Amino acid sequence: MADRADSPHAGRGNLSPLSLHVPEPHFRPGDPVDYSFLDIPPVGQAPRPDEACEAKETHPLCLDMVRVLGEDNRAHGAWDPKLDPDTLRKILSTMALVRAFDDRMYRGQRQGKTSFYMKCTGEEATSVAAAYALASDDMVFPSYRQQGILLARGYPMVEMINQIYSNRGDKLKGRQLPIMYSSRAHNFFTISGNLATQLPQAAGWAMASAIKGDTRLAAAWVGEGSTAEGDYHAALTFAAVYNAPVIFNVVNNQWAISSFSGFAGAERTTFAARAIGYGIAGLRVDGNDPLAVYAAERWAANRARANKGPTLIEHFSYRAEGHSTSDDPSAYRSAQEREEWPLGDPIMRLKNHLIELGEWSDEQHEAMDREHVEAVKAATKEAEKNGILGHGLHHPFHTMFEDVYEELPWHLEEQAAQAIRERQVKWPGSLDGDGAGREAGR
């Protein structure tokens, strides 16, 4: 064995010292924005492999980008899903409804009606168009910006708002952070605030579906920042090894809460390229193109149902708003980024496509927007009858001891009884129902 040098630099000749690379975004607050560094492939040129192809045939598409809608507002290329006008209008309407819902819930948070909210402005296609491409009984494992899936599947807005307000109508009884919905009836798995935990769950669910010989698949969503979590890689490993019928949707909106995508590896290659290392199918898609999103999701779903295994889809998009109501993006990124984003807005792109087809008009769009605003307003007023944050009408106090054990253990029964006695002393008449809420809201 060679002798170690006493000095860390001894015997190294003229080698330069090592340096650590720290990713740095292209633009900071106040900087001019120039997206010319992005390699945006032309519309309609990406080849569309057969859905039953070998995974390696898709690997060039991990570095390319599936795009369908051109600047002429027409659909181009092999990935055009050739959807009928009624389906296009449904997708457009649902995306517009999501945006109207987001706007009102954001105002509600600013008015103190709820503690927290997250908008998905500019990313509506990644959930809505994808939801329409799946079967209604496919199980979805969302992240916290996929409210569009619930609205696409017909989940009542009133129930969503009840959950956001954590009021007495909240089916989750105030136990989840606002916007972390759950609906077994709509095959919508409970949202978790722990990043990327839904991906191993999706892989496991898909494996169980295959074991049972079912025909349903799982689809999961995650932000690009969360691909740096260990759970993400564990999920891809299980899915690849067991050929699970699952779709992993990575929404690359360029930013985590305050760090750009480079901290998750975007400087090295695309997020879709990780499919290559796992030997699974991968696609990189224009996430602001509803037709491309639909086509890619349907391709991956058909592939999974044909027992060809998992697909990783990167939806290349942009987070137009802050990460959440707790975030101020002006503190870390240029205000011009949103306006200069080269892939446009998904709602406007689909609207213009329908107009180009002669199936829509500006007047119809304005009327639709008004209807959505009124529908969201009506749902909000209905939900507010069940209470808002801090103004009473919460779930009865004793429900905090429910839904964990089939039979409550004796020690929890004692704790519940003691807590109720102390509560009655402090707030007489506050044992149950509306009284408990009113007293708690004082």
N, C-alpha and C positions, 0 to 999 in steps of 0.2 A: 504494500500500500504506500502510495506517495506521501511524503511528509506534508502536513498542512502548513501553509505560510502563516506567520504570526500576524501579518497585516492582511485585512480583507482585500487589499488592492495589490499585494505583493505577487510578483510573478505573472501579472496580467498583461504585461507589455504595454501597448498603446491603446488598449480597449477603452472606449468611452464609458463613463458611468451609466448605469441604468436609470431610467426615468419612468415615473408612473403616469399613465394616460388617464385623465379625468374627462369624460364626455362633456361637451359644451354645446348648447343649442345654437342654431344659426342666428337667431335674432333674440335680442333682449328688449325690454321696454324702451321705446324711443328710437329703436333702429328701423331703418327702411327695410322693407321685405322684398326679397327676390327669390322666387321659387324655381329659378332656372336650373338649380342643382338637382331637382327631382327628375327622374327618368320616367316620364309618363308615356307608355307605348300608344301607338295609334289605335283608334277604335276599330273593332271588328277583325283584327288580324290574328288574335290568339287562336290556335287550333283547338278543336274540341275532341278529345279522345273518346273512344267508346267507354261507356260507364263500367264495363266489365274488364277494362284493360289492366295490364300489370301496373303496379303502383309507379314503377320507374318511368313509365311513359308520361306521367303527369309532372315529373320533376322539373322539366324546363318551364312549366307554368308557375312554378314557385318563385321564379325570378322575373317572369313576364307579368302581365296583368290582364285579366278578363274584363273587357269593356264592350258595351253594346250600344249605348246611346251616344250619338255623335253631336257635334255642334250644329248640325242641320236638323236636330231634333228627331232624327229617324233611327231605327234600329238597324244594326249592321252585323254581319259575320255569323259564324257557325253557332255562337252562343245565344243568338236571339231566341228567346223562349216562345215567341209567337203567341203571346197571350191575347185573348179576345178583349175587346174594349170594356166589357162589363167588369172583368177581373182587374184590368188596369185602373178603372175608376174606383173599385173597392180598395185597392192598395193605396191609391192617391188619397182617398177619403180617410182611411185609417191613419195614414201618416199625418194628415192635416189635423185630425182629431187629437192625436198624441201631442202635437205642438200646442194646440189650444189648451189641452189639459195641463201640460207643463207650465204654460204661462200663468194660468190661474193658480195652480198650486204654489208656484214661486211667489206670487203676490200674497197668497195665504200665509206663507212662512214669514214674509216680511211684515205681515200684520200681526204676527204672534199667534196664529191659529195652530201652528205646528212647529216643532223644533228644528225640522230638517227636511230638505228636499233635494233631489238630483234631477236635472233636466238632461234630455238627450238631443238637444237641438243640433241639426245637421247630421245626425246618425240614425234617423228614423228608419231608413231603408234596411239597415243591418238587422233590425228586429222584425219590422212589419213585412217586408218582402220575403224574408226568410221564413216567417211564420206561415205565410200563404203557400210556400213551396213544400211544407211538411204536411203530413196527415194530422188531423185533429187529435188523434189518440197517440201520436208520438210524444214521448216524455221530454220536456224541456227543462234544462238546468241553467237558469239565467244568472247573470250577474245583476248589478243594481241599476242598469240603464236599459233594461229590456221591457219597460212598461208597455211597449207596442205589441208584444206578444199577447198579453192579457186582453188588450183592446181588440186585437185581431181575432181572438178566440171568443169574443163576446162577453167577457167578464164585466159585470156591472160597475160603472164608474162610481156609484154611490158606495159600493163595498171598498173600492180602492181608497176613496177619500176617508171613509170611516177608519181604515187602517192608518192612513197618514195622520189623522187627528187623534188617534189612540183613544177614541171615545167609546161609549157603551155599546155601539154597534160594531165595533172592531171584532171580527171573528177570531183574531189572534189575541184578544183580551189585553192589548197594550204591552205585550211581551216582546215585541219586535221593534227595532228601530223603524221609524217611518220610511215607507217605500219598499220595505222588505216583505213583499206579498207572498202568499201561498194559496194554491187552489188545487186540491186533489181532483175536483170535478173537471178542471180545465187542463189536467196533466201538466201543471206548472209547479215544479219543485220549489220548496221554500228557499227564498234568497238568504244568503248568509253574508254577514259583514266581514267574515274571515276570507281573505282573498284566495281564490283558486280552489277552495275546498270542494266546490261543486263539480270539478272535473273528475277526480277519482270516483265520486258518486255516480256521475254519468257513465263512466266506463264500467263500473260495477253493475249498474242497472242494465246496460246494454248486454253485458255478459250473461246476466240472469235471463234476459229476453231470449238470447240465443240458446241457453241451456234448456229453457222450457219449450223451444221450438215455436216461439211466438213470431209475429211479423212486424212488431213495433220496434222502433229504434229510438235512440237517445240523441239529443242535440244539446250542446252546452255552449255558453258564451263566456268570454273572459276578456278583459282589457289587455292591451299589449304589455303594460307594466307588470301585470300579474303573471306573465309567462316566466318571470324571474323567480317565481315561487317553486319550491320543491314539489308541491302537489301537482303542478302542471306536468312536470316531467314524469312523475310516478304514473299519472293518468295515461300519458302517451305510451309509456312502457307497457302497461297492462293491456291497453287497446291494441298495440302492435303485436304483442306476444299471443294474445287470444283472439285476434281478428274480430274484435268487438264491433257490432253495428252502431257506431257512434260518430257524430260530427262535432268536431271542435272548432268553434267560431271564435277567432281572435279579432277583436275590434281594435285595430290600430288607429286610434284617434290622435296620435302624435304626442299626447301628454298624459302623465299620471297627475296626481293632485298638484304637484309643483315641479316635477322633474320630467324632462322630455324623454322620448322613446329610446334615446341612446343609452340610458342607464339600464335598459332591458335588453340591449344588444343590437339595436337597429343600425348602428354605424357599421356593423360587420356584414350583415346580409339582411334579407327580408325575414319576417317572422314565419312566412309560409315555408321558407327553406328548411326549417327544422323538421319538416316531414321527411326530407331526404335522409337525414341521419337515422330516423326511426324506421325507414323503409315503408312508409305508408303514403297514400295518395295526398297530394297537396295542391292547393289552388290559391293564387293571389288575385283579388277581385277589387275593382273600383267600388268602394263601399258607398259612394254617393250616387251610384247608378242602380236604381231599383230593378231594372231588367237583368243586369249582370248578377246582382245578389240573388234574385229569384232563380236564375238559370244555374248558378253554382250550387245553391242549396239543394235544388231538385236533383241535380246530377249526383251529388254526394248521397242524397237519400236513396235514390234508385240503386246506387252502387252498394250501399249498406244492405238494402233489402235483397240484393242478389248475392249476398254472402261474400262480398269482396272486401269487407272490413272498413276500417275507419278512414276518415278524410279530415285533414286540417285545412281550414279556409282562413286566410287573412283578408279582412275587409279593410282596405286602405281608405281611411276617412279623416275627419277633423272634428275635434271637440270645439264647437263654436262658442259655448258658454263656459262658465267656471266649472270646476270639478263638482262642486256642490254649492249649496247656499252658505257653506262655511269658508268658501274659497274666493279669493280675489285674483283672477288671472293677470290683471294689469301689473301685478307686482313682479311677474317673472317672464312675461312674454310680450311681444310687440302687439299693440292694438290693431295694427294693419294686417295681421295674419289672417283673420277671418275673411276680410274683404278680398284679399289677394289669393285665397285658396283656389288652386287651378281646377279642381274637380266640381266646383259649384255646389248647389243645394239640391238634395234629392227630391224635395217636393216640387221645386220649380222645374227641374229637369223632366219629371214625369208629366207635370202639367203641360209643359210646352210640347212634349211628345204627343199627348192626346189632342192638343189643339192642331198640331201638324197633321194628324190623322183625320181631322174633321169631326172628332168625337167629344170635343170639349170647347169651352170658351172662357174668356176672362170673366164674363158676367156670371156664368155658372160657377166658376171658382169662387168669386166673391160671395155669391149666395150660399155656397157650401160652407165657407168660413164663418159666415154669420150664424148659420144653423149650428155649427159646432160650438161656437162661443155660447150660444143660448143653451145648448144641451149640457155643456159643462157647468154653466151657471146654475141651471136647475138641479143638477146632481149635487152640486156643492151645497145649495140651500137645503136640500133634503138631508144630506149627511150632517149638516150643522144642527139639525134638530136632535141629533144624538150627542151633541156636545163638541167642543173644541178644546185644544190643549189649555189646561189651567182654569177652565171655566165650568168645572163640574161635569155631571152626567157620565162619569167614568164607570167601569165595571164594578160590581159590588166587591167590597173589601175581601170577603172570604174567598173569592176566586183565585187569589194568589196562592192558595194551598191546593188547587185542583189541577187535574190533567197530567199528573206525574205518576201517581200510583193508582192502581185499580181500587185498592182499599187503603185509606190514609193510615199510616203507622201511628201508633199511640202517642209517640213523642211529638209528632206534628199536630195531632189533635189537641194536645195540651197547649202547644204554642199558639195554635189558631184560637183556642178559647181564651187564652191569656191576652192575646193581641186584641181580640174583640172587646174584652172587658175594659182594657186600657183605652181603647178608642171611644167606647161609650162614655167613659168618665171625662175624656178630653172634649169630645164632640157629642153631646147627648142627642139621641135620635139618628145617629149616623151609621146604624148597623148595616143597612142594605140599600141597594138601588140608588134612586136619584138623591136621596138624602145624603148618602155617603159621598156622592160626587159633589153636591153643593157644599157640604161642610169642608171637604178636602180642598175645594177651590177657593176658600176664604182667604 
